Amino acid sequence: MELHDVWFVLIAVLWIGYFFLEGFDFGIGVLTKLLARDRVEKRVLINTIGPVWDGNEVWLLTAGGATFAAFPEWYATLFSGFYLPLLIILICLIVRGVAFEYRAKRPEERWQTNWEHAIFWTSLIPAVLWGVAFGNIVRGVKIDANKEYVGTFWDLLNPYAILGGLVTLTLFTFHGAVFASLKTVGDIRMRARKTALGLGLVTAVLALGFMIWTQADKGDGKSLIAMIVAAVALVGAIAAIRIGREGWSFALSGITIAAAVAMLFLTLFPNVMPSSLNEEWSLTVTNASSSPYTLKIMTWCAGIATPVVLLYQSWTYWVFRKRIGTQHIADAAH
């Protein structure tokens, strides 16, 4: 296996890690409107991800940085062609982080309500747009002979990509509901289970349709295996939450995300951005990669830094592993 193939796999792993971790973050943000009944319950939900949400976004930064360094042509075409949706995602992530920190800085009702609206929308919009973006990457976009995107923003809003956006929204929200049931106690925990069950059924219908479409259009034997793993894990996650096995359900919903993302990358390889205009104009792991020397240096750096990141992030989750409920929220506004 060549180094550019190794880095394609590593970037896929980084996106799997990001969607696994940030997926339930987005889900919790959406559930502040769908699940929480009052401000105290919103604080409970937000506090479940309070110590970890910013660390989860490290995976996105690393995935972007790795793409820039290992596949500069891919990075250039992707970030120029998808400029508007990626800019919207970036703005949402910035506002979302500010909302988490500023929401409780003042006691006024309007102040806190506005920031809670911001948390909801800046969780929902990226959850949709990531699915739209990856749907277009797998489907193929208008790339010319100069490896430049020549389509428009509206070309990205095709039925396949929109379905992908609905899948990521429902899957992340389901993942978040399972996480909420795993991290809370009392009535909100019971309602999170019920919400997860309903969301899981909707997710199953949408995800199955999207994966069958992907497999029929682009798939092979390897992607079929990943699709089967994703489908079985999703059914298992729904069954587990139905009988109150939240830990198993969370693990299985995470496997669903991992297998689904793996399926997309398996259908993509050896391309990194297929051209819908001419297959010969597609960006591949070969023509979009950096020099072998650059990839070699990156491999050494990743081998040293990655275990450190995994260790400190695992430690963070271990420290904040306990459940919380409304009884743990102070009566004071701050």
C-alpha positions in Angstrom: 0.0 0.0 0.0 1.4 3.4 -1.0 1.6 6.3 1.4 -1.1 8.2 -0.4 -3.4 5.2 0.1 -2.5 5.1 3.8 -3.4 8.8 4.1 -6.7 8.3 2.3 -7.5 5.7 5.0 -6.3 8.0 7.8 -8.5 10.9 6.6 -11.4 8.5 6.4 -10.7 7.5 10.1 -10.6 11.2 11.1 -14.0 11.8 9.5 -15.4 8.7 11.2 -14.1 10.0 14.6 -15.5 13.5 13.9 -18.9 12.3 13.0 -19.0 9.8 15.8 -18.2 12.4 18.4 -19.6 15.6 16.9 -22.6 13.7 15.8 -24.1 13.4 19.3 -23.0 17.0 19.9 -25.2 18.1 17.0 -27.9 15.8 18.2 -27.9 17.3 21.7 -28.1 20.8 20.2 -31.2 19.8 18.1 -32.8 18.1 21.1 -32.7 21.3 23.2 -35.8 22.1 21.2 -37.3 18.7 20.7 -36.7 17.0 24.1 -36.2 19.7 26.8 -39.4 21.0 28.3 -37.9 24.0 30.2 -34.7 25.9 30.7 -33.5 23.6 33.4 -33.7 20.6 31.1 -32.0 22.5 28.4 -29.1 23.1 30.8 -29.0 19.4 31.6 -28.7 18.5 28.0 -26.0 21.2 27.3 -24.1 20.1 30.4 -23.9 16.5 29.1 -21.6 17.8 26.3 -20.2 20.9 28.0 -16.8 19.4 28.9 -16.2 17.6 25.6 -17.8 19.5 22.7 -14.8 21.6 21.9 -12.4 18.6 22.1 -14.6 16.8 19.6 -14.1 19.5 17.0 -10.3 18.7 17.1 -11.1 15.8 14.8 -12.5 18.2 12.2 -9.5 20.5 12.4 -7.2 17.5 12.0 -9.2 16.1 9.1 -9.0 19.5 7.3 -5.3 19.9 8.1 -4.5 16.3 6.9 -6.4 16.9 3.7 -4.5 20.1 3.1 -1.1 18.5 3.7 -1.6 15.1 2.1 -3.9 16.0 -0.8 -3.5 19.7 -1.6 -5.3 19.4 -5.0 -8.3 17.8 -3.2 -8.3 20.5 -0.5 -8.1 23.3 -3.1 -10.9 22.0 -5.3 -13.1 21.0 -2.3 -12.8 24.3 -0.4 -13.1 26.5 -3.5 -16.0 24.5 -5.0 -17.9 24.0 -1.7 -17.0 27.5 -0.4 -20.5 28.7 0.5 -21.7 25.5 2.3 -18.4 25.2 4.1 -18.5 28.9 5.1 -22.0 28.4 6.5 -20.8 25.4 8.5 -17.8 27.4 9.8 -20.0 30.3 10.9 -22.4 27.9 12.6 -19.6 26.2 14.5 -18.2 29.6 15.7 -21.6 30.9 16.7 -22.4 27.6 18.4 -19.3 27.7 20.5 -20.0 31.3 21.5 -23.6 30.3 22.4 -22.4 27.6 24.7 -20.2 30.0 26.6 -22.3 33.1 26.6 -25.8 31.7 27.2 -25.5 31.8 31.0 -23.5 35.0 31.2 -26.6 37.2 31.8 -29.8 36.2 33.6 -32.3 38.0 31.3 -34.9 35.7 29.6 -34.4 37.2 26.2 -30.6 36.9 26.3 -30.7 33.2 27.2 -33.6 32.4 24.8 -31.7 34.0 21.8 -28.6 31.9 22.6 -30.7 28.8 22.9 -32.1 29.4 19.5 -28.6 29.8 18.2 -27.5 26.5 19.7 -30.5 24.7 18.0 -30.0 26.2 14.5 -26.2 26.0 14.5 -26.4 22.3 15.4 -29.2 21.5 12.9 -27.7 23.3 9.9 -24.2 21.7 9.9 -25.8 18.3 10.6 -27.6 18.7 7.3 -24.8 20.4 5.3 -22.2 17.7 6.1 -24.5 15.1 4.6 -25.1 17.3 1.5 -21.3 17.9 1.1 -20.4 14.2 1.4 -23.3 13.2 -0.9 -21.9 15.4 -3.6 -18.3 14.2 -3.1 -19.4 10.6 -3.6 -21.9 11.4 -6.4 -19.4 13.5 -8.3 -19.4 17.2 -9.2 -18.6 19.4 -12.2 -14.8 19.4 -12.2 -13.0 20.5 -15.5 -9.7 19.5 -17.0 -7.9 22.0 -14.8 -9.2 20.2 -11.7 -11.4 23.2 -10.8 -15.1 23.1 -9.8 -17.2 24.8 -12.5 -20.6 24.2 -11.1 -22.8 26.4 -8.9 -24.1 26.3 -5.4 -27.5 25.1 -6.7 -25.8 22.1 -8.4 -25.0 20.8 -5.0 -28.7 20.7 -4.0 -29.5 17.6 -5.9 -31.9 14.8 -4.7 -29.1 12.4 -3.7 -27.2 15.0 -1.7 -30.4 16.3 0.0 -31.3 12.8 1.0 -27.7 12.5 2.4 -28.3 15.7 4.4 -31.6 14.3 5.9 -29.8 11.1 6.8 -27.0 12.8 8.7 -29.5 15.1 10.5 -31.7 12.2 11.7 -28.8 9.9 12.4 -26.9 12.5 14.5 -30.1 13.4 16.3 -30.8 9.7 17.1 -27.2 9.4 18.2 -27.6 12.4 20.4 -30.9 11.1 21.9 -29.2 7.8 22.8 -26.3 9.8 24.3 -28.8 11.9 26.4 -30.4 8.7 27.7 -26.9 7.4 28.6 -25.8 10.6 30.4 -29.0 11.7 32.3 -31.3 10.5 35.1 -34.9 10.9 35.9 -37.8 11.8 33.6 -35.6 13.4 30.9 -33.8 10.0 30.6 -37.0 8.2 30.0 -38.2 10.7 27.4 -34.8 10.6 25.7 -35.2 6.8 25.3 -38.7 7.3 23.8 -37.4 10.1 21.5 -34.5 7.9 20.4 -36.8 5.1 19.5 -38.9 7.3 17.2 -35.9 8.9 15.6 -34.3 5.6 15.1 -37.2 4.3 13.0 -37.2 7.5 10.8 -33.4 7.2 10.5 -33.6 3.6 9.5 -35.9 4.3 6.6 -33.9 7.3 5.3 -30.5 5.7 5.8 -31.5 2.4 4.1 -32.7 4.3 1.1 -29.6 6.4 0.9 -27.2 3.4 1.3 -29.1 1.3 -1.3 -28.9 4.2 -3.7 -25.2 4.6 -3.1 -24.5 0.9 -3.4 -26.5 0.6 -6.7 -24.8 3.6 -8.2 -21.2 3.4 -7.0 -20.7 0.4 -4.8 -18.7 -2.8 -4.9 -18.3 -5.9 -2.6 -16.4 -4.0 0.1 -18.9 -1.2 0.3 -21.7 -3.8 0.4 -20.1 -5.3 3.6 -19.9 -1.8 5.2 -23.5 -1.2 4.2 -24.7 -4.4 5.9 -22.7 -3.6 9.0 -24.3 -0.2 9.2 -27.8 -1.5 8.7 -27.4 -4.3 11.2 -25.8 -2.0 13.8 -28.6 0.6 13.4 -31.3 -2.1 13.9 -29.4 -3.3 16.9 -29.2 0.3 18.3 -32.9 0.7 18.0 -33.6 -2.6 19.6 -31.2 -1.9 22.5 -32.7 1.5 23.3 -36.1 -0.1 23.2 -35.2 -2.4 26.1 -33.2 0.2 28.0 -29.7 -0.9 27.2 -28.4 2.6 26.6 -24.7 1.7 26.5 -25.1 -0.9 23.9 -27.4 1.4 21.9 -24.8 4.1 21.9 -22.0 1.8 20.9 -24.1 0.4 18.0 -25.2 3.8 16.8 -21.6 4.8 16.8 -20.8 1.7 14.7 -23.6 2.7 12.4 -21.9 6.1 11.8 -18.5 4.5 11.4 -19.7 1.9 8.9 -21.8 4.4 6.9 -18.8 6.8 6.5 -16.5 3.9 5.7 -19.0 2.9 3.0 -18.8 6.3 1.4 -15.0 6.3 1.4 -15.0 2.8 0.0 -17.3 3.8 -2.9 -15.1 6.9 -3.5 -11.7 5.1 -3.6 -9.4 5.6 -5.6 -11.1 8.9 -6.4 -11.1 11.7 -3.9 -13.4 13.9 -5.9 -15.0 12.3 -9.0 -15.8 14.6 -12.0 -19.3 14.3 -13.3 -18.2 15.9 -16.6 -15.4 13.5 -17.6 -14.0 10.6 -15.5 -10.5 11.4 -16.6 -10.8 14.8 -14.9 -11.5 13.2 -11.5 -9.2 13.9 -8.6 -7.6 10.6 -7.3 -5.3 9.6 -4.5 -2.5 9.6 -7.1 -2.9 12.9 -8.9 -4.1 14.9 -5.9 -1.5 13.8 -3.4 1.6 15.5 -2.0 5.1 14.2 -2.7 6.2 10.9 -1.1 8.6 12.8 1.2 5.9 15.0 2.5 3.7 12.0 3.2 6.6 10.3 4.9 7.2 13.2 7.3 3.4 13.5 8.0 3.3 9.8 8.8 6.0 10.2 11.5 4.3 13.2 13.0 0.9 11.5 13.1 2.4 8.4 14.7 3.7 10.5 17.5 0.8 13.0 18.1 -2.2 10.7 17.5 -1.7 8.5 20.7 -1.4 11.6 22.8 -4.6 13.1 21.5 -6.5 9.8 22.0 -5.1 9.5 25.5 -6.1 13.0 26.7 -9.5 12.8 25.0 -10.2 9.4 26.6 -9.2 10.8 30.0 -11.7 13.7 29.5 -14.6 11.3 28.9 -13.6 9.2 31.8 -13.5 12.1 34.2 -16.9 13.3 33.1 -18.5 9.9 32.8 -21.3 10.3 35.5 -24.9 11.0 34.7 -26.6 14.3 35.5 -30.2 15.4 36.1 -32.3 18.4 37.0 -31.4 17.9 40.6 -27.7 18.7 39.7 -28.6 22.2 38.3 -28.3 25.1 40.7 -31.3 27.3 41.1 -29.2 30.5 40.4 -29.3 31.9 36.9 -25.5 31.8 36.6 
